[in-house]
């Protein structure tokens, strides 16, 4: 939609000259390539006779004013876990250029000191960039597969995801990541255009040529981006936020047999007692890795060889369903491990990963001396 203004000048000899100019209503301004043309009209009288004169038509095309913004959305660190894959950072790219443009996208971990708070002490791996294809603001693997912004109209905004993997290394805290967008040529759907090249500002303006002028700001103030380079950056960080979980262990003892009573056996010398340990990770979505349960058998008892089981179902410390038997010598043949140290009289049960919100039971037996 355009609005037309008339500018009129009172010329010598009572001649009135008017010119018309067109203005597109857009935040980014009149679209690049728009032809602006007008003529001037003069009206006058000679010996009482009214006459008019028309000027030649003056024309020029609107040049391309290149501008863009990249912002983090939201501008807060993304909380991740060690060993997490497919961790997502979200950005928004806005086309402030007065024309439809493609945008080249790239992610890197070269971030100047002072741009983000904290100390960067690790790098994410397998960094990839994808564009939100369905506009839902959520990264959908297999759906959001585009790696560049295609034909973004002026004043349009696209959501962009940076996806990476978090190494499983103790002590990692922050990984700074930046998304860079570069304005590229638009006009061909489905094909990434070449990065725009600015017109030499030392060359006089050509009325029939669309010049390219970079008008973007330095987006970070001190980082790799500079003003008027046709690029913009924004920064976010992966933060390993949770370093502890609510892990509890409940232990119970049950007399299985005493050699005298078939029902309700008692804790007599020679009776077999089963200890059950139920370990629970109450922190949802955060696993506890390398869980090791250790228990020194009490005085006045003897360990029953080969009695360790791990992976059972327990409730309130009691083993409801027995787990898998594990070897006393520490060898691992399945998912879980265990051992019995005859010197220290210590029973050990190992659980490689205890998922958040789950419980695993381990048991062993002793006889009363």
N, C-alpha and C positions, 0 to 999 in steps of 0.2 A: 504494500500500500504506500502511496506517495502523497505528499502534500506539495502544492505549488505556490511559490511566492512570486509576486511581481515587484520588480524594482523599476521605478520610473525616474527619469532625469528630465529636467526642464532645460531644453536646448535653446541656443540663441535663435531669435526669429520666432519665438513662441512655439517652437517644435517640442513635442512630448515624445520621448523615447522610452520604451518599456522592454525589459528582458525577463524571461521566465527561467527558474532553476528548479530542479526536481530533487527531493530529499527522501531516501528510503527510511522507514521507521524501524531501525534495528539497533540494538546495543552496540554491535560491531560496526555500524555505519553502512553507507551505501555499498552494495555488492561490487567487488572488483570486476572490471570489465564493462560496467554499466556505461553506456554512451550518453554523455550529457551534451545537448546541443540547444542552441537558441538563436534567435534573430532579434534585431532591434527594429522598431517601427518609429518613423518620424511623421508627424502630421503638421501641416503648415498651410498658410493661405498666401496667395499671390493676387493682388488687386481684387481681393474679395472672393477669390476662387479657392475652395478647400482642396488640398492635394496631400498625398502621402508618399513616403519613400520607405523601402525595406532594405535592410542591410543584408550582407552575406551571412550565411549560417556559420557560427563558430562552434566547433565540436572538440571534445576531448573524452578520453575514457578514464574511469576511476581506477586508480592504482590499488595494488594489494597491500594492505597494512597488516603485517603478520604479528599476531599476538596469541598467547595461550597461557593457561595456568594449570599447574598440577598441585593437588593438595592431598594430604593423608586423610582418610575417611574411615573411622574416626582417627583423630590425631593422638592416639594412645598406643603404648606398646602392646603387641600381641603376645599373650601369655602362652607358653609352650612347655612341653615336657622333653627331657632328654630322650633321644631316640625317636622322637615324633617325626612322621613323614607327612608331606603335603600340608605344611603349616602355611597359612594364608595371611598376607598383608593386603589391605584394600586402599586404592587411590581413586581419585576422580580427575579426569582430564577435560578441560573446557576449551572449546575453540572460540577465541576472541578475534579471530581473523575475519575480515569482511569477505568471506568466500568459503565454500565447502572444501574441506581439506582431509587428506589422510595424515596419520600420525605414526611415526616410527617409534617403537617402544623398546626400552632396554633396562635391565636391572643390574646394579653392581653394588659392591660393598666398599667402595672408596668414598668414605664420608669424612669430611674435615672435622677436626676437633672443635667442639663448641656448638656444633649444629644441633646435637641431641645431648641431653643430660646423661651422665653415667660413663662407664668405661667399656668400650667394645673389646671383648676378649675371646671371641670365636667367630667363625664364618659358617653360615648355613651352606649346605651343598645342594647341587641339582636345582639351582634357581631357574625358574621359568616364568614367563609373562603371558597372561591370557586376558582377553577382553570379555566382559559380561555380555553374552549374546542375547539373553532373554530379558534383561533389564530388571531382574529380581534382586540384584545387589548381593547375591550369594554365589560363591564359586561352586559350579556344578561340573565335576570332572566328566569328560566325555561329551558335554554340551558346550561348555565355554572353551573352545579350541582355537579361536582366532588369536593371532599373535601380533596384530597391528590394528589400529583403528581405521575403519574404512568409511570414507565419505561422510565425515561428521559435519553437519551443517553449521553455519555461523550461529554462535550463541549456544550450540549444542554441547552436552556433557556426556562422557562415556565413563563407565566404571571399569577399572583395570585391577587385576589381581596379580600379585607376585607370590609364587608358590615355591617353597623350598623345604629341604629336610634338615632336621636338627641332629647333629652328631650326639652320640651317647658317651660323652666324656665328662667325668666329674670336674666340678669347678667352673663350668661354663655358665655365663650369666647373660650377656647382651651381645647381639649381633646386629649392627647397624646396616640398613639396606636403603638404597635410593632407587626411585623410578625416574627415568629420564624420558621425556617425550620430545620428539623433533617434528616440526611441521613439514609435511611433504605435499607433493602435488596431488590434488584430487581430480575427479572427473571420470575415472574408469572404475566402476564397481567391481569388487572382488580382486583387484590388483593394487598392490602397494606402489604408490608413486615415489618418485625420487625426492630426496630432501630438497627443499627450496633453496635457491641461491639468490642472495640479495643483489639488486641492481647497484652498480657503482654510483654512489651519491655525487660524484664529481661530474657525472654526465647530466646535461640539461634534460629536463622533463620532455618526453616526447608525447604529443597529444594523442597519437594513435597506438601507443604501446602501453601495455599493462606493466608498469614497473613493480618490483617487489621490494618492499621496505620493511626491515625488521624493527618492530617497536616494542618488543617484550622486555620486561625488567629482569634484573638479576634476582632470581627466585629465592636464593638462600643467603645472599649478602656476603658470604665469605667462602662458599664452597666452590666446586668445579664450574658451576654455571656462571655466566657473565651476561650483562645486559646486551640486548640486540644481537643475539646469536640464533634466534629461531628455535630455542630450546627452553625447557623448564624442568625443574626437578622438585621432588618432595621426598621426605625421609621418614622412615619408621624403623622400629627395632623389634626383633624377636627377643623376648625376655623369658628366661627360665624362672618362672615365678614360684612354683611349688617345690620346696625342697624337703618336705616332711609330710608324712601321712599319719592318720590316727590309727595306729596298729596296736591291737590288744591281744593278749594271750590268756586263756582260761584253762586251768588244769584240774582234772578230777582223778580220783582213784576208785577202782571197782574191784571187789574180790570176786574172782571168777570161779574158784574151786578151793576147797580146803581138805579134801580127802575124807571128810566125815559126813557133811551134810550135802545132799543133792539139791535141796532147796534152801535158799538163803544162806549160802556159805559164809563162814566167819573168818576173821583175820587171825587164823591159827598158825603156829609154826608149820611150815611146809605148804601153806596156802599160796595160790598164784594170784597176784594182783596186777591188773592192767591200769597203767596210767594213760590218760588221754589229754592231749594238748590241742586246743582249737585256737588257731590264729586268725584274726579278722582284720581286714583293711577297710575301715569305714569311710575313707576319703574317696568319693566317687570320681571316676574317670582318671585317677592317678594311680598307676601300679607301684607296688613295692617290689624291687628286684633283689635277688640274692638273699631271700629270707632264710635264716639258719636258726633252728630251735635247738637249744642245748639243755640238757638236764642231767645232773649228777644223781645217780641212784642213791637212795638214803641208806644210812647205816642200818645194819641188821637185815639187809636184803641182799639177794644175788640176782644178777641180770639173767634173763632167759635168752640164751643165744638164738639169733635169727628172728626175734620177735618184733622188730621195728617195722611199722607200716606207715606210709605217708600218702596223703591224697584222699583220705576218707571224708565223710560228712559228719560234722559235729555240731552240737547245739548245747549251750550252757556248759561247755567243757567236756560233755560226754560224747563218746564216739558212737554215733548211731549206725554208721556203715563203715566197715573197715576199709582202709586204703590198700595201696599196693605194697607188697613186701619188698624191702630193700636190704642190701647186703651189709653185714657188720663191718666189712673191711673198707668201706668207703667207695667201692666201685659203683658206677652208675650204669644201669642197663636200660632205664626208662626215663620217664619225665622227672622223677624225683630221685633224691639221693639220701644216704644216711650212713651212720657208722657207730661203732661202739669201741671206745678206748678202754682197754682192760687196765691200763696203768692209772688213769684218772677216774675210771668208772663213770665216764661221761657218754651219754647217748646224744647223738646229733641227727637231726632230720633237716634236709634242705629242700626248699621250694624255689625254683628259679624265678618265677614271677607270680605274685599274688595280685590279681586285678582289683581295682577299686570296687568296693561294695561286695566283696566275696569273702568266704571263709574256707579254710582247709584244715583238716584234722590229721594229727599224727599220734601214734600210740606205740607203747612198748610194755613189756611185762617183766615182773620180778617175782621171786619167791621169798617168802618170809623165812629167815634163818631160825 
